[in-house]
Amino acid sequence: MKTIQSRSPDFFLGATTPAGFKGYFEPLRREPGMQMLLIKSGPGCGKSTLMKHLAQAAEQQGQRIEKIHCASDPDSLDGVIFLDQKRAIIDATAPHVVEPDAPGADELVVSLYHTIDAGKLAPHRDEVKALFARNAALRGRAARYIASAGSLMLDSRRAEACSANFEKVRRYVKRLCTRLLPRTEGTASEELRLLSAITPKGMVFYRGTAEALADRYVVFRDDYGAVSRLLLELIRAEALARGYHIITCPCAMHPEDQIDHIFIPALRLAFLTDNLWHPIQLPGVQAVRCTRFVDRENLSGFRARLRFNDRAASELIDQAVALMAQAKNCHDELETYYRAAVDFDQVNAVAANCQKILGLG
């Protein structure tokens, strides 16, 4: 697991999960007042570089931003959110295609297709098409390994659930929220982000984001997820009921039904899940071992099953990471064809126009 640190918050908005690619680009668009700039282009045509320049310009002006990384290549950006402006620029191409609902009025389409010289690509048509197909095949194989790992991890969660005292969990959350979450007159709201994802570099977790958004950390240590799942669900409900704006980070392996982390920026407070896949190493945490809510004697009856699941899931994820690395190499080769066909003077002109639109130039 790689732990990444940065000055501004870093997130993912999409990842390969056991159910296939799961993206949160549409929920971003639905955030109140958000205006989107949608970049359309091919691989290697300067999308990520353009967004990095915009992010750097905004940071130099002291603007608050969030960087959205690509789970297929964490060194590349899939988007930048300009928090003070309520604007975001994102890569709106596959696998996270976003089309405008109200072009020009609600979204601005930033096309780079005109910068590609089709005549320079045409002689390499067969190689390019083969690379696109190979990339898709490798990503598909990786997704199947992740799906298998997810099934084993779900089995472990169910095993732990057989030994958990969920009523004790509910009582604990009531006490915790009474102590940490005073009621406000604010209007509750929620953003969805991913703090970790499986990538060609392995499991990446943005520790620096936790440090950027919070000073206090309540960390739930739970290797199997049954207890932390209920803890985070109840904390989310309490935080919203008490009028807070929250950032909810679903579990990258089970995004549909499990939350891993919650940030409450107004309180500089974070609730984080620590497990085998993303251990939390932060100073001054309030650590809560979820075994306190579990009948350990009963859970010991599942020990062999849980150990097998952990070992097998880890090996499956390692295989998925290796396949994702091969897919990235394939994508890098694709980019060489496109870079040779792109007029980067035109790309720079588009970038300058984006800076103007965002008030950064």
Order of alpha helices (4+ residues) and beta strands (2+ residues): beta-beta-beta-beta-alpha-beta-alpha-beta-beta-beta-beta-alpha-alpha-alpha-beta-beta-beta-alpha-beta-alpha-beta-beta-beta-beta-alpha-alpha-alpha
